[in-house]
C-alpha cells in the first residue's frame, strides 16, 4: 500500500492532561508512525501510514480524549510521506505566538487516591501523589510550554523509579510533569506558631521543630491540633487555607475574631458526598459539581444532622452538625470535597468536617509562600502545615451554586483558570479588561479566545492592588499577549481605572459598568446582534455620572440605549448607607410617605438611636451627603432591612442574601408598583410597594418583642420577602414586554450581581422562556467577577467602529 502523511494541529486544553501519551497509544493501536509535540499554541502531530490507518487515527483523535482534556479544534493538512519507524513524543518547543493550553489544577483522581490508601503501594500516605489525569498544573507553572522545567517541580530531581514511569508510554505517569514520590518529591513540614523554625527547602529534608522527634507525622499533628479546637494554616494547591473544626462553635468563633471576618460565611470541606448529604440538601446537579474535577465550593441549603464517626481518633465528633457560626443567619453553606492528597489525608485523620477558608486577613490577598504565610498568619493560626513545593500562581477556591438546574459561577478561580472562552467572532486587536473595584478579576482577549484570570478581590488596599498588577503581568507572560487596548470602568476613582490610564503604549477605552455586564453574557453566547438586557446590581458608575444598577438596556457590543431604570433612592452618608442599611430603609420610607413616615410604629427603628435617625433625616431633607442611586441591590437592602429587622450588613450583599433565603414564593403576589412611561428612561417606581409593605408590617406586628429577634415572625417575614421578589419579577416582565413591543422580540440577557439570587433568576427566566430566548451566564460570574470579559469585547467593538469610520 502507498504511504501517506498528515499533520494535525490540535488546540484546546491539551497540555498537562496526558494528551501526548494518549496520542502515542492511539498511534500504536492504529499502526501509524510519526511524532507528537507540544508547543505554545497546542499540540502538533505528524503521522505516516497507509490511508486506512491514518483515517482510523484521525477518527480517534476526536473521540474520548483524556478525562481532563478539552479539544477545541483539529486542523488537518496532507504532508509528504517520509521514512519514520515507530511513534515518539518530542520535547516541547516555544513559539512566538503563545496561547495557554495548560489545564487548571485537577482534583486527585480515583487511581491516585487508591494508591494513597494502599499500604503496599510505594506512595502510600504520600501527600503529593499525582498522574497525568490529576494534580497541580496552573498554580505551579512559571511559563509555557508546560514542561517540568517550566514549573516549580524543577527543583525536584526524579528518582529512578519515577523517571522510569515518566518515560514509559505504558505508565499512567508518562510525561506527568509533577510526578514524584516520597524518595524524591516535595515533603510536608509542621511548625508551631511560637517556635521559629526554617521553612523546608525544595528537595531537602523537611523542616523540624526544635523539640519534635524526627519521626513526627505532620498530618497526625495537624489532625490532633484541629480536633483540640486549634487553628491550622494549611498549604494547599493555590495558597494557604485557615482550617478549624467546623462543628465547634468555639473554634469557628475564634477564627472569625482572629481573621477579622464578622459574619461572611466560611467554606467547609467534607470527606465525601455522603457527609455532604448529611449536612446539606444536595441536589443531583450540586453532587455533580462537588465531585467534578474543578472541585469548587458549592453553595447548598444547610441542615444539622448527627455526624457519624469516621474511624479511630482521639475525640469523638460532636453529636450535632455544623456550628451555626459557619454562616450566621444564612440558609446556605459552602461545601467542597478534598481535591489534593493532603486534603484527603487530613480529613481522614481528623474525622470531621473542617472550615477551609482563605489564608489571609479579611480583604487581603491569599498567602501562598511559606515565609510570607508564617509572617502574615502568625496572629491567626496556632500552627502551620506547609510543604516545599512552591506555588507560582496563587489561586483562590472557586464558588458555584445551582440556578435553574445549571452551575452558576459566583467566583471563577481555581479549577477553572486558565481555561479560555471561545469568541466566535474574535477581537481585532489584543485587549485587556481590568474589571472594576469589587470582586476584581481581569481578562485578556486575542483572536478567537478570551482568558479570564483568577479571582483578585476588592481593590481597596495596597496589598490587593499589588496582587492585581502581578496577576496582569503573569497572564500577559503566559499568553505572550501585549494588549493594544485596555478596557476599564468609567468610575474615575477606581484603582483599576487609574492602572489602565497609566499604561504606556496602549489605547484606553472606558466601558460603562452595566454595558460590560451584558456584553459578557453576549460574549459567552457568541452574540453580536442587539439584545434587551437587564443589568441588576448594587452600584455602577453611569455614563451620566450618577450611580446606576437597576437598568434595562438595548445593548449592542459597540453601544447601548438606556430604556429603563429604577427610581433613584438617597444614600444618606454615601457608602455608610450600604453598611448601615436602616438608612436605606429610612430613605425609601421618607420618599414613599412624602417625608412623614410612621417610624415610631415600625420595629426596625426601635434599634436605631433617635439622634442618628434625626441626622439622617436632615441629610435627606437637605440633599446633603445623600447621593442618589438607581441600584436594585439597594432596594433589596432597604426592603430587607424593613422585613427582617436588619439595621446593618456585615458584608456586601448580606441582607439581600438573607431576604432571598427567607422568601416563601408559594402564592406570593406582587405589591403594586408604577412605571413612568413618559420619562426617558422609563422609571420603575416602588413607592406603592413600600406603602403596601408598611401596611402589612403594621397589621402583622405582634405585641411585645419577637422571638426571632426581628420585627416580624419568621412566617410573616417569609411571606413579605416572597412578595418583594414577586414585585421585582413582575416589574421586570412588564418592562421587557413594553421594550419588545417597541423594539422587537429580541433575545433577553440577564446579568449583574442580583442574578446570583436564585428566586429572581429562575422565576424571571421561566416567565420569559416561552416567548423569547434568554441569555444567562455559564462561564463567568454574573457579578463583577465577570465584568472584564464584557469590557474586552466592548472595547474591541468600539475601537473597531472608530477605525471603520476613520
VEXDOLUM-544766 format. One line per 3 residues: number of its first residue (from 0); their letters; for each residue x, y, z of C-alpha. Coordinates in steps of 0.05 Angstrom, whole numbers. Layout:
N
NUM	A	X Y Z  ...
This chain:
806
0	XXX	0 0 0  22 71 -13  46 111 46
3	XXX	18 180 62  28 234 114  -18 282 152
6	XXX	-4 339 200  -55 351 256  -58 416 296
9	XXX	-98 406 359  -118 465 403  -155 468 469
12	XXX	-136 442 538  -85 392 512  -24 403 555
15	XXX	-13 373 624  -71 325 616  -36 264 587
18	XXX	-55 283 516  12 266 483  16 198 517
21	XXX	-55 185 496  -38 203 424  22 157 429
24	XXX	-23 98 449  -74 115 395  -18 115 343
27	XXX	8 47 368  -63 19 365  -78 44 295
30	XXX	-10 27 266  16 96 246  86 123 253
33	XXX	104 194 270  116 245 324  74 287 372
36	XXX	98 351 405  74 407 450  84 479 431
39	XXX	55 542 460  -6 541 414  -26 469 427
42	XXX	-5 400 401  24 383 333  22 312 306
45	XXX	56 287 243  30 218 225  51 170 169
48	XXX	20 106 145  -29 78 95  -95 115 84
51	XXX	-137 66 125  -91 72 186  -89 148 181
54	XXX	-165 150 175  -172 108 238  -121 151 274
57	XXX	-156 215 254  -224 189 276  -196 170 344
60	XXX	-168 240 357  -237 269 364  -265 212 406
63	XXX	-256 204 481  -191 243 495  -163 240 566
66	XXX	-213 260 620  -185 329 635  -171 347 562
69	XXX	-215 391 520  -205 391 445  -230 456 414
72	XXX	-205 446 343  -167 397 299  -137 422 234
75	XXX	-112 370 184  -67 381 124  -32 329 80
78	XXX	44 327 82  94 288 40  109 219 68
81	XXX	178 209 97  212 148 126  200 140 201
84	XXX	198 78 244  152 78 304  119 136 340
87	XXX	151 182 391  138 241 436  182 301 422
90	XXX	208 353 470  164 415 475  180 477 436
93	XXX	165 551 445  136 594 390  128 668 385
96	XXX	52 664 388  32 633 454  -37 611 476
99	XXX	-46 578 543  -70 507 535  -47 480 602
102	XXX	-107 459 643  -129 485 711  -107 446 772
105	XXX	-141 378 773  -171 343 833  -140 277 855
108	XXX	-164 220 810  -191 154 836  -129 115 814
111	XXX	-82 161 854  -130 160 913  -127 84 913
114	XXX	-50 87 915  -53 138 971  -92 89 1014
117	XXX	-57 25 995  -8 4 1050  31 -37 999
120	XXX	40 19 949  104 60 949  63 124 950
123	XXX	20 102 1009  4 164 1051  44 209 1005
126	XXX	13 278 1004  35 295 933  13 234 892
129	XXX	-10 253 822  -11 229 750  -29 255 680
132	XXX	-103 256 700  -95 297 764  -52 343 806
135	XXX	-24 413 804  -20 448 737  -33 523 732
138	XXX	-11 541 803  59 510 795  71 535 724
141	XXX	121 590 714  119 593 638  96 553 578
144	XXX	103 505 543  80 464 602  141 421 619
147	XXX	173 404 686  230 453 675  178 509 669
150	XXX	145 491 736  163 495 809  175 420 806
153	XXX	241 435 770  273 437 839  259 362 849
156	XXX	301 311 810  261 248 797  288 183 827
159	XXX	300 123 782  231 93 796  195 158 780
162	XXX	238 171 719  220 101 693  146 118 699
165	XXX	156 185 666  189 157 604  145 95 596
168	XXX	87 104 547  50 48 584  51 84 650
171	XXX	-4 128 677  51 177 694  81 181 624
174	XXX	103 254 619  65 273 682  105 336 698
177	XXX	92 338 774  110 264 781  143 249 847
180	XXX	146 200 906  169 202 979  240 188 957
183	XXX	248 248 910  189 295 915  161 350 959
186	XXX	154 339 1034  109 364 1089  133 403 1150
189	XXX	100 424 1215  111 489 1251  89 512 1319
192	XXX	69 585 1317  113 604 1376  174 562 1358
195	XXX	210 593 1298  240 542 1250  266 546 1180
198	XXX	216 533 1124  231 469 1085  278 475 1026
201	XXX	259 447 959  284 376 951  314 374 1021
204	XXX	293 345 1087  230 373 1119  239 428 1170
207	XXX	237 402 1241  216 436 1305  268 444 1359
210	XXX	235 396 1407  198 350 1358  220 279 1345
213	XXX	247 266 1275  191 216 1261  135 264 1279
216	XXX	80 259 1227  56 328 1205  -12 302 1185
219	XXX	-23 269 1253  0 331 1290  -46 375 1248
222	XXX	-105 328 1260  -93 328 1335  -90 404 1337
225	XXX	-154 410 1296  -191 361 1340  -168 401 1400
228	XXX	-202 463 1372  -139 498 1347  -129 535 1281
231	XXX	-81 508 1230  -56 544 1167  -52 491 1113
234	XXX	-14 500 1048  -58 475 991  -55 480 915
237	XXX	-65 554 903  -48 582 971  -58 573 1045
240	XXX	-123 555 1079  -141 570 1150  -172 507 1179
243	XXX	-210 491 1242  -263 442 1267  -327 462 1231
246	XXX	-370 430 1285  -340 471 1342  -373 539 1356
249	XXX	-314 559 1398  -262 543 1344  -302 577 1289
252	XXX	-315 639 1332  -241 643 1349  -223 640 1275
255	XXX	-274 695 1259  -244 740 1312  -172 729 1291
258	XXX	-187 735 1217  -229 797 1229  -287 768 1190
261	XXX	-352 785 1225  -407 744 1190  -384 728 1120
264	XXX	-394 652 1110  -336 603 1115  -327 546 1066
267	XXX	-328 476 1095  -290 416 1068  -324 348 1078
270	XXX	-294 279 1067  -345 254 1015  -413 262 984
273	XXX	-447 222 1040  -423 272 1091  -445 329 1046
276	XXX	-514 298 1043  -517 294 1119  -500 368 1126
279	XXX	-540 398 1069  -595 386 1018  -551 368 959
282	XXX	-586 363 891  -562 319 835  -532 379 799
285	XXX	-497 400 863  -469 330 874  -440 332 804
288	XXX	-407 399 818  -379 376 885  -346 315 853
291	XXX	-325 349 788  -251 355 770  -257 430 785
294	XXX	-277 417 858  -308 485 872  -341 508 936
297	XXX	-415 493 923  -470 534 958  -525 488 982
300	XXX	-582 492 1033  -556 470 1101  -584 423 1153
303	XXX	-559 398 1220  -559 322 1228  -519 280 1276
306	XXX	-449 267 1249  -424 195 1248  -354 174 1268
309	XXX	-302 167 1213  -258 116 1247  -209 117 1304
312	XXX	-188 185 1331  -174 216 1398  -241 251 1408
315	XXX	-309 231 1383  -342 283 1337  -395 326 1370
318	XXX	-466 300 1367  -491 356 1323  -479 386 1254
321	XXX	-441 447 1232  -431 504 1280  -482 559 1268
324	XXX	-423 608 1267  -402 579 1199  -454 622 1164
327	XXX	-494 664 1213  -567 675 1193  -552 643 1125
330	XXX	-593 585 1099  -536 564 1052  -470 532 1067
333	XXX	-410 528 1021  -385 456 1017  -327 426 979
336	XXX	-294 358 974  -219 345 983  -182 360 919
339	XXX	-110 344 938  -79 282 971  -61 325 1030
342	XXX	-134 344 1040  -155 271 1037  -103 251 1088
345	XXX	-122 308 1134  -198 295 1130  -186 221 1142
348	XXX	-144 236 1204  -190 289 1234  -255 251 1224
351	XXX	-300 312 1219  -314 369 1171  -264 427 1170
354	XXX	-271 501 1157  -225 515 1098  -223 590 1088
357	XXX	-173 633 1051  -107 642 1087  -109 717 1097
360	XXX	-136 773 1140  -204 796 1115  -199 831 1047
363	XXX	-124 816 1039  -95 773 983  -85 699 993
366	XXX	-19 679 1026  18 629 983  93 630 1000
369	XXX	119 595 1062  156 653 1094  100 701 1076
372	XXX	47 656 1107  87 646 1171  93 721 1178
375	XXX	23 743 1156  -16 687 1191  22 686 1257
378	XXX	-33 722 1294  -88 678 1265  -62 607 1262
381	XXX	-37 567 1322  4 522 1276  26 517 1203
384	XXX	25 454 1159  67 470 1099  109 438 1045
387	XXX	167 455 999  132 455 931  126 528 913
390	XXX	62 560 887  78 607 829  7 628 811
393	XXX	-37 638 873  -109 618 860  -167 621 910
396	XXX	-223 569 911  -279 577 861  -351 585 886
399	XXX	-412 559 849  -486 550 862  -540 515 822
402	XXX	-591 560 789  -644 534 741  -610 467 745
405	XXX	-545 495 718  -479 515 750  -475 590 763
408	XXX	-405 615 779  -402 663 838  -326 665 837
411	XXX	-284 637 780  -215 616 801  -180 550 820
414	XXX	-205 493 777  -228 539 721  -169 586 708
417	XXX	-135 590 658  -188 557 616  -204 601 556
420	XXX	-271 623 529  -283 618 454  -303 682 419
423	XXX	-334 660 353  -326 730 323  -259 744 355
426	XXX	-227 810 372  -188 852 322  -132 873 369
429	XXX	-107 843 435  -145 874 493  -140 873 568
432	XXX	-202 884 612  -183 906 682  -250 897 717
435	XXX	-277 944 770  -267 955 844  -303 897 878
438	XXX	-292 822 865  -240 842 814  -216 793 761
441	XXX	-181 813 697  -187 784 627  -142 781 565
444	XXX	-171 771 496  -135 759 430  -161 730 365
447	XXX	-216 679 377  -207 670 453  -211 706 519
450	XXX	-176 684 582  -206 708 648  -155 710 704
453	XXX	-163 685 775  -203 720 829  -165 780 855
456	XXX	-213 811 906  -233 881 925  -182 933 904
459	XXX	-188 975 967  -120 962 998  -48 965 973
462	XXX	-34 891 980  -93 871 936  -75 924 885
465	XXX	-4 897 881  -33 827 872  -77 854 816
468	XXX	-16 882 780  22 816 788  -37 778 761
471	XXX	-39 821 698  36 813 688  32 737 697
474	XXX	-27 729 649  8 771 596  71 730 604
477	XXX	35 663 600  -3 684 538  53 724 506
480	XXX	0 777 492  17 850 494  -50 887 495
483	XXX	-61 944 448  -127 963 482  -140 968 556
486	XXX	-213 970 576  -234 1000 643  -294 1021 683
489	XXX	-319 1093 676  -312 1106 750  -255 1156 755
492	XXX	-234 1136 826  -227 1060 816  -154 1037 823
495	XXX	-165 993 761  -184 1055 721  -121 1091 745
498	XXX	-80 1030 726  -110 1028 656  -99 1102 644
501	XXX	-27 1098 668  -7 1042 620  40 1064 565
504	XXX	34 1047 491  -38 1025 495  -105 1057 479
507	XXX	-151 1062 540  -225 1051 528  -276 1068 582
510	XXX	-334 1019 585  -399 1032 624  -407 983 680
513	XXX	-475 953 662  -459 952 588  -399 909 605
516	XXX	-443 862 647  -489 850 588  -433 846 537
519	XXX	-402 790 579  -466 748 571  -466 764 496
522	XXX	-393 742 491  -407 676 526  -462 661 476
525	XXX	-424 688 415  -476 742 402  -465 807 365
528	XXX	-536 827 349  -574 874 396  -606 846 459
531	XXX	-653 872 512  -612 867 575  -630 872 648
534	XXX	-568 893 688  -586 889 762  -534 902 816
537	XXX	-518 948 874  -475 1002 843  -444 1020 777
540	XXX	-420 1087 750  -468 1112 697  -450 1149 634
543	XXX	-486 1210 664  -442 1208 726  -496 1181 772
546	XXX	-499 1112 805  -537 1061 763  -556 989 779
549	XXX	-629 975 760  -622 981 685  -658 957 622
552	XXX	-612 970 563  -620 959 489  -549 933 483
555	XXX	-502 924 425  -428 909 432  -408 978 410
558	XXX	-461 1017 449  -528 1017 484  -592 1056 495
561	XXX	-617 1063 567  -690 1045 563  -710 1040 636
564	XXX	-684 1046 707  -710 1045 779  -729 1108 815
567	XXX	-666 1133 850  -662 1129 925  -620 1172 971
570	XXX	-557 1141 1002  -552 1184 1065  -479 1183 1086
573	XXX	-457 1153 1019  -423 1085 1027  -441 1085 1101
576	XXX	-513 1072 1080  -493 1007 1045  -466 982 1112
579	XXX	-519 1013 1157  -580 990 1116  -630 1023 1163
582	XXX	-610 1087 1129  -635 1060 1062  -699 1037 1094
585	XXX	-709 1106 1123  -695 1138 1055  -748 1097 1018
588	XXX	-798 1109 1074  -788 1184 1071  -795 1182 995
591	XXX	-858 1139 997  -893 1178 1053  -876 1248 1029
594	XXX	-828 1259 1086  -874 1236 1142  -866 1160 1150
597	XXX	-895 1124 1212  -826 1109 1241  -849 1103 1312
600	XXX	-894 1045 1294  -841 1006 1256  -799 958 1297
603	XXX	-736 967 1256  -724 1036 1285  -730 1013 1357
606	XXX	-657 992 1350  -634 1058 1318  -613 1115 1365
609	XXX	-661 1174 1358  -603 1223 1346  -575 1181 1289
612	XXX	-644 1177 1257  -652 1253 1262  -584 1266 1229
615	XXX	-601 1220 1171  -670 1253 1162  -635 1321 1158
618	XXX	-584 1296 1107  -641 1272 1063  -683 1335 1072
621	XXX	-624 1380 1055  -598 1334 999  -531 1336 1035
624	XXX	-483 1276 1032  -540 1235 1004  -524 1217 932
627	XXX	-579 1185 891  -572 1113 866  -614 1070 819
630	XXX	-586 1003 841  -636 946 851  -587 918 902
633	XXX	-601 978 946  -676 964 943  -661 893 965
636	XXX	-624 923 1025  -679 973 1042  -736 924 1038
639	XXX	-694 871 1072  -680 918 1130  -754 930 1139
642	XXX	-776 858 1131  -720 824 1171  -707 879 1221
645	XXX	-634 885 1200  -600 951 1217  -533 934 1185
648	XXX	-497 890 1136  -431 858 1156  -411 842 1084
651	XXX	-432 863 1015  -498 832 994  -512 800 1062
654	XXX	-582 829 1072  -603 812 1000  -578 741 1011
657	XXX	-618 734 1075  -680 763 1042  -672 712 986
660	XXX	-664 655 1037  -725 677 1076  -773 683 1017
663	XXX	-833 637 1010  -857 642 938  -918 598 948
666	XXX	-976 641 924  -933 704 931  -969 762 898
669	XXX	-933 825 877  -945 891 911  -968 949 869
672	XXX	-916 990 831  -917 1043 778  -876 1053 714
675	XXX	-870 1123 689  -871 1111 615  -867 1185 598
678	XXX	-797 1191 629  -733 1179 590  -711 1129 611
681	XXX	-774 1096 637  -774 1094 712  -798 1038 758
684	XXX	-829 1070 820  -832 1024 881  -864 1075 928
687	XXX	-932 1040 923  -897 975 944  -864 1010 1003
690	XXX	-932 1035 1027  -962 966 1018  -905 934 1058
693	XXX	-913 983 1115  -988 969 1118  -974 895 1125
696	XXX	-919 906 1176  -965 947 1219  -1022 897 1214
699	XXX	-977 837 1227  -931 863 1281  -945 825 1345
702	XXX	-946 860 1412  -881 857 1452  -813 831 1428
705	XXX	-809 780 1372  -773 715 1389  -736 714 1323
708	XXX	-701 779 1341  -730 815 1281  -792 858 1273
711	XXX	-837 802 1246  -847 729 1258  -808 683 1211
714	XXX	-874 664 1177  -892 736 1163  -821 752 1140
717	XXX	-824 694 1091  -889 719 1062  -865 791 1055
720	XXX	-798 770 1026  -836 728 975  -880 788 956
723	XXX	-819 832 946  -788 782 898  -854 775 862
726	XXX	-857 850 854  -788 856 823  -803 798 776
729	XXX	-869 829 754  -838 898 743  -781 867 702
732	XXX	-830 827 659  -872 890 647  -811 929 625
735	XXX	-788 875 578  -857 867 548  -861 941 530
738	XXX	-790 941 504  -805 882 459  -867 917 433
741	XXX	-826 977 413  -760 945 391  -780 875 370
744	XXX	-775 807 403  -700 808 415  -661 759 459
747	XXX	-662 778 533  -596 779 571  -593 776 647
750	XXX	-531 800 684  -507 835 747  -497 811 818
753	XXX	-572 809 833  -578 749 786  -539 707 837
756	XXX	-607 707 871  -637 640 851  -710 662 860
759	XXX	-702 724 816  -661 688 763  -702 623 759
762	XXX	-771 654 762  -758 710 714  -724 663 665
765	XXX	-784 615 670  -833 672 657  -795 695 595
768	XXX	-773 629 564  -838 611 528  -835 675 487
771	XXX	-762 697 480  -692 670 481  -659 683 548
774	XXX	-583 690 553  -553 676 622  -482 667 647
777	XXX	-449 599 640  -374 611 642  -363 675 683
780	XXX	-399 703 743  -459 750 734  -427 796 786
783	XXX	-366 839 778  -321 778 773  -345 770 701
786	XXX	-342 844 683  -273 843 649  -296 795 594
789	XXX	-351 845 575  -301 902 577  -257 866 528
792	XXX	-309 855 475  -339 924 482  -271 958 476
795	XXX	-256 918 414  -323 935 383  -317 1009 400
798	XXX	-246 1013 374  -266 975 311  -325 1023 299
801	XXX	-279 1083 306  -229 1052 258  -282 1036 207
804	XX	-309 1107 209  -240 1138 205
